[in-house]
Amino acid sequence: MRKLILFLFLGCIQQSFANDGVFYAIGNTLVPLKETTIRLKKEILNLQRKGDWMQVDIYFEFFNPGPDKELTVGFVTPPADGDVSEEEAKHPQVKDFMVMADDKLLPYKVARMEQTGFKVSSKVASGYDFVYYFTIRFAKGVTVIRHSYLYKGGGSVEAKNEFDYRLTTGTTWANSAIDDFELNINMGDDSYFSVPASFGTAPAPWQVAGVGRIAKNAFSVPYMAEGGAKLKMVYLRKGMLQLRVAGFKPTQDLGITFWQLHNEVNLWCDKTVKNDFGNMMDLVWGEAVEDSVKKLSDNQLRLYRNLNYARMGYDFKDEMLKKTFSKYHWYIPDPAMKLENVPDYYVTKELMQLILAEEKRRKLN
């Protein structure tokens, strides 16, 4: 019986600028080092956002055509990075970690890499990283492994939340692919976020299970030059985003991002149409908001006055309003939606009062 070492990686998100934000762990999958026998036949990956944390639940089916193998498996995660306290950096940003092989929960240990004796490339992990490690026996035939844990996402001046998950390691098994891959992403009701447009050369066949919409066109991330990773915006009113691929060979990893408003507003609609809210930052963060409101046209005032209703999904009877808001990914008219108790999605009560006052002033003049 041969012993191998496998790793599940949670690599660091690299910071472009010092102290830009807080960066924690990146989710991952089982990763063998130079495995040539065992195939990854099936993977069902479920991701569910829980505030700043991501719940990860995974189902694996591995096929071993040869004799039994006993493998030491390591789950590597870096300490907290960025603008975090010294105490936070002492602990892995993973909790409720569990692994089950063939219906049996496995014991595991947690230690710094430098304390385990594992030897890995510095490109994979450092001695300062944490590793959860345990032993799994792959009998001849199919072995089912289930995995569950939560990891903390990151944030920055550009993104409210970033949840990264390494998919490319699934290609390091004997078949260099995941024969049957399924991904289910639940980011919560009324969520608007981006995902990769592709995991290779072909467009990713994303589908919405529930009520929502996927943008038709892809874009490069706002603070990167053209040629960066292409993303697509997704709006989920209720339900999940799904991806199902046979013979999945990803060359790009998964990144799920909730953008800060100054980026998000530019991603509300495709670049092929006019965005009527390009000056929104002046109304939200400007130093002279009242003056900015006075500079708006009559039509702009009306659009801003109805923005919260549109974001809620109100089915406008006015065809101009309906046509205008239909350009935006998050607008899905709901005939059952009433006007009562509209949340302050983008236009605060204070800003609404300024808009109403300006409209009244123009009527009097």
C-alpha positions in Angstrom: 0.0 0.0 0.0 1.5 3.3 -1.1 1.2 6.6 0.8 0.8 9.9 -1.1 0.3 13.4 0.0 -2.7 15.5 -1.3 -3.6 19.1 -0.6 -6.7 21.2 -0.7 -5.5 24.8 -1.2 -7.0 28.0 0.1 -4.5 30.5 -1.4 -4.1 34.1 -0.5 -5.7 36.9 -2.5 -2.8 39.1 -3.5 -3.2 42.8 -2.7 -2.5 45.4 -5.3 -2.1 48.2 -2.8 -1.0 48.0 0.8 -3.9 48.0 3.3 -6.5 48.2 0.6 -8.8 45.9 2.5 -9.1 42.7 4.5 -8.2 39.4 2.7 -8.9 36.0 4.2 -9.1 32.5 2.7 -9.9 31.2 -0.8 -12.0 28.0 -1.0 -10.7 24.9 -2.7 -11.0 21.3 -3.7 -9.1 18.1 -3.1 -5.7 18.3 -4.9 -3.4 15.4 -5.4 0.3 15.9 -6.2 1.3 14.0 -9.3 -1.6 11.6 -9.0 -1.6 9.2 -11.9 -4.2 6.5 -11.0 -7.2 7.9 -9.2 -9.8 9.7 -11.3 -12.2 12.4 -10.2 -15.4 11.1 -11.6 -17.9 13.5 -10.1 -18.1 16.7 -8.1 -21.1 18.6 -6.7 -20.0 21.9 -5.2 -22.6 23.9 -3.2 -21.7 27.5 -2.1 -24.0 29.5 0.1 -23.2 32.9 1.3 -23.7 33.6 5.0 -22.8 37.3 5.5 -19.1 37.6 5.2 -18.6 33.9 5.2 -19.1 31.2 2.5 -20.5 27.8 3.4 -18.9 25.1 1.3 -20.4 21.7 0.9 -18.9 19.3 -1.6 -19.6 15.8 -2.8 -16.8 13.9 -4.6 -16.7 10.5 -6.4 -13.3 9.1 -7.0 -12.5 6.0 -9.0 -9.4 3.9 -8.2 -8.9 1.2 -10.8 -5.9 -0.4 -9.0 -5.0 -1.6 -5.5 -5.9 0.3 -2.3 -4.1 3.5 -1.6 -3.8 5.3 1.7 -3.3 9.0 1.3 -2.4 11.8 3.7 -4.6 14.8 2.8 -3.7 18.3 3.7 -6.1 21.3 3.6 -4.0 24.4 3.4 -5.2 27.9 4.3 -3.2 31.0 4.8 -3.6 33.3 7.9 -5.6 36.5 7.6 -3.9 39.1 5.5 -4.1 42.8 5.0 -5.6 45.2 7.5 -6.2 42.7 10.3 -5.2 42.4 13.9 -2.2 40.4 15.1 -4.7 38.1 17.0 -6.7 37.4 13.8 -3.5 36.4 12.0 -2.9 33.7 14.6 -5.9 31.6 13.5 -7.1 30.2 10.2 -10.1 31.9 8.7 -12.0 28.6 8.4 -14.6 27.1 10.8 -16.8 24.1 11.2 -14.4 22.0 9.2 -15.5 18.4 8.6 -14.6 15.7 6.1 -16.4 12.4 5.6 -15.2 9.3 3.6 -17.7 6.6 2.8 -20.1 7.8 5.5 -17.5 8.1 8.3 -16.3 11.4 9.8 -12.6 11.5 9.8 -10.3 12.9 12.6 -8.0 15.7 11.6 -5.2 17.8 13.0 -4.4 21.5 12.5 -0.9 22.9 12.5 1.4 25.4 10.9 3.0 24.0 7.7 6.4 24.4 9.3 5.3 22.1 12.1 3.9 19.3 10.0 7.1 18.2 8.1 5.2 18.5 4.8 7.4 19.7 2.0 5.6 21.8 -0.7 6.7 24.5 -3.1 6.7 28.0 -1.8 4.3 28.8 -4.7 1.8 26.6 -3.0 2.2 27.4 0.6 4.5 28.9 3.2 5.7 27.5 6.5 3.4 30.1 8.1 0.3 28.7 6.5 -2.1 26.5 8.4 -2.9 22.9 7.3 -5.7 20.6 8.3 -4.5 17.1 7.6 -6.1 13.6 7.8 -5.8 10.2 6.2 -8.1 8.7 3.6 -8.0 5.2 2.1 -9.0 4.9 -1.5 -10.2 1.3 -2.0 -10.4 -0.2 -5.5 -13.5 1.2 -7.2 -15.5 4.2 -6.1 -14.7 6.3 -3.0 -17.2 9.0 -1.9 -15.8 11.9 0.0 -17.9 14.7 1.5 -16.5 18.0 2.7 -18.0 20.9 4.7 -16.6 24.1 6.1 -17.0 27.9 6.1 -14.4 30.4 5.0 -14.2 34.1 5.4 -14.3 36.2 2.2 -12.3 39.4 1.6 -13.2 43.0 0.9 -11.5 46.1 -0.4 -12.1 49.6 -1.6 -13.3 48.2 -4.9 -15.4 45.3 -3.6 -17.7 44.8 -0.6 -17.2 41.1 -0.6 -15.0 38.7 -2.6 -15.2 35.0 -2.4 -12.6 33.1 -4.4 -12.5 29.4 -4.9 -9.9 27.3 -6.7 -11.4 25.1 -9.3 -8.3 24.5 -11.5 -6.9 21.9 -9.0 -9.6 19.5 -10.0 -7.6 18.8 -13.2 -4.6 17.4 -11.4 -6.2 14.0 -10.9 -5.4 11.1 -13.3 -8.1 12.1 -15.8 -6.9 15.7 -15.9 -10.5 16.8 -15.6 -13.7 16.5 -13.6 -15.8 14.0 -15.6 -19.1 15.3 -14.2 -19.1 18.8 -12.5 -22.0 20.7 -10.9 -21.7 24.0 -9.2 -24.6 25.6 -7.3 -24.2 29.2 -5.9 -26.7 30.7 -3.5 -25.8 34.3 -2.7 -29.1 35.1 -1.0 -32.3 36.7 -2.2 -32.0 40.0 -4.2 -28.3 39.6 -4.8 -26.3 41.3 -7.6 -22.7 40.0 -8.2 -20.2 39.0 -10.8 -18.8 35.6 -11.8 -16.3 34.5 -14.4 -17.7 34.6 -18.0 -15.5 31.6 -18.8 -13.2 29.0 -17.2 -11.3 28.4 -20.3 -11.8 29.3 -24.0 -15.6 28.6 -24.2 -18.2 30.7 -22.4 -19.4 29.2 -19.1 -22.9 27.7 -19.5 -24.3 29.5 -16.5 -28.0 29.1 -15.7 -30.4 30.6 -13.2 -32.5 28.1 -11.2 -35.2 30.4 -9.8 -35.9 34.0 -10.7 -33.0 36.1 -12.0 -31.0 37.3 -14.9 -27.5 36.9 -16.3 -25.9 39.7 -18.3 -25.5 39.0 -22.0 -22.1 40.7 -22.3 -18.9 40.2 -20.4 -16.6 42.9 -19.0 -13.1 43.3 -17.5 -12.9 44.2 -13.9 -13.2 48.0 -13.5 -9.8 48.6 -11.9 -7.8 46.4 -14.3 -6.7 47.1 -17.8 -8.5 45.6 -20.7 -7.4 42.0 -21.3 -8.0 41.0 -17.7 -10.4 38.3 -16.6 -13.8 38.6 -18.2 -16.7 38.6 -15.9 -20.5 38.6 -16.1 -23.0 40.2 -13.8 -25.8 38.1 -12.3 -29.0 39.2 -10.5 -30.8 36.7 -8.4 -34.2 37.7 -7.1 -34.6 34.2 -5.6 -32.9 31.0 -6.3 -29.4 29.8 -7.4 -26.9 30.2 -10.1 -25.9 26.9 -11.6 -23.1 25.5 -13.8 -23.1 21.9 -15.1 -20.2 20.7 -17.3 -19.1 17.3 -18.5 -15.3 16.8 -18.9 -14.7 20.0 -17.0 -11.1 21.3 -17.4 -11.0 24.8 -15.9 -7.9 26.9 -16.5 -9.4 29.8 -14.5 -10.6 29.8 -10.9 -13.9 31.0 -9.5 -14.3 34.5 -8.1 -17.6 35.8 -6.8 -17.7 39.5 -6.2 -20.2 42.0 -4.7 -18.9 45.4 -5.9 -18.7 48.6 -4.0 -21.4 51.0 -5.3 -19.0 53.2 -7.3 -18.1 50.1 -9.3 -21.5 48.5 -9.2 -23.5 51.4 -10.7 -21.3 51.2 -13.8 -22.2 47.5 -14.1 -25.9 47.9 -13.9 -26.3 47.6 -17.7 -24.3 46.5 -20.6 -21.9 49.0 -22.2 -23.9 48.9 -25.4 -26.7 51.0 -23.8 -26.7 54.3 -22.0 -26.5 54.2 -18.2 -28.8 57.0 -16.9 -27.1 57.0 -13.5 -23.5 57.7 -14.3 -23.5 60.8 -12.0 -24.9 58.9 -9.0 -21.7 59.2 -7.0 -22.2 63.0 -6.9 -25.5 62.4 -5.2 -24.3 59.7 -2.8 -20.8 60.9 -1.8 -20.6 64.4 -3.2 -19.7 67.4 -1.0 -22.5 69.6 -2.6 -25.4 67.2 -3.0 -28.0 69.9 -3.2 -26.2 71.6 -6.0 -25.8 68.3 -7.8 -29.6 67.7 -7.6 -30.2 71.1 -9.1 -28.0 70.2 -12.1 -30.2 67.2 -13.0 -32.6 67.4 -15.9 -36.4 67.0 -15.3 -36.1 63.4 -16.7 -33.2 62.6 -14.5 -35.0 63.8 -11.4 -37.9 61.5 -12.3 -35.7 58.5 -12.9 -33.9 59.0 -9.5 -37.3 59.5 -7.8 -38.4 56.1 -9.2 -35.0 54.3 -8.8 -35.9 52.5 -5.5 -39.2 51.3 -6.9 -37.5 49.9 -10.0 -34.8 48.2 -7.9 -37.7 46.6 -5.9 -39.2 45.3 -9.1 -42.2 47.5 -9.4 -44.1 47.0 -12.6 -44.4 50.5 -14.0 -47.5 51.4 -16.0 -45.6 54.3 -17.6 -44.0 52.8 -20.7 -41.1 55.2 -20.6 -40.1 54.2 -17.1 -40.5 50.6 -17.8 -38.5 50.8 -21.0 -35.7 52.8 -19.3 -35.4 50.5 -16.3 -35.5 47.4 -18.4 -32.0 48.1 -19.5 -30.7 47.3 -16.0 -29.9 43.7 -15.1 -31.6 44.0 -11.7 -34.9 45.2 -13.1 -37.5 42.3 -13.3 -41.0 43.7 -13.3 -43.2 41.9 -10.7 -47.0 42.5 -11.2 -47.5 41.5 -7.6 -45.2 44.1 -6.1 -46.9 47.0 -4.2 -45.5 50.4 -3.6 -45.7 50.3 0.2 -42.6 50.1 2.3 -40.0 50.6 -0.4 -36.5 50.0 0.9 -33.8 52.7 0.5 -31.9 50.8 -2.1 -29.9 53.6 -3.5 -31.8 56.9 -2.9 -31.9 57.8 0.8 -34.9 59.5 2.4 -32.7 62.7 2.6 -31.8 62.6 -1.1 -35.5 61.9 -2.0 -36.5 65.0 -0.1 -34.0 67.1 -2.1 -35.3 65.6 -5.4 -39.0 66.3 -4.5 -38.1 69.8 -3.3 -36.3 70.5 -6.6 -39.2 69.2 -8.7 -41.6 71.4 -6.7 -39.4 74.4 -7.1 -39.4 74.0 -10.9 -43.1 73.6 -11.1 -43.6 76.8 -9.1 -41.2 78.7 -11.4 
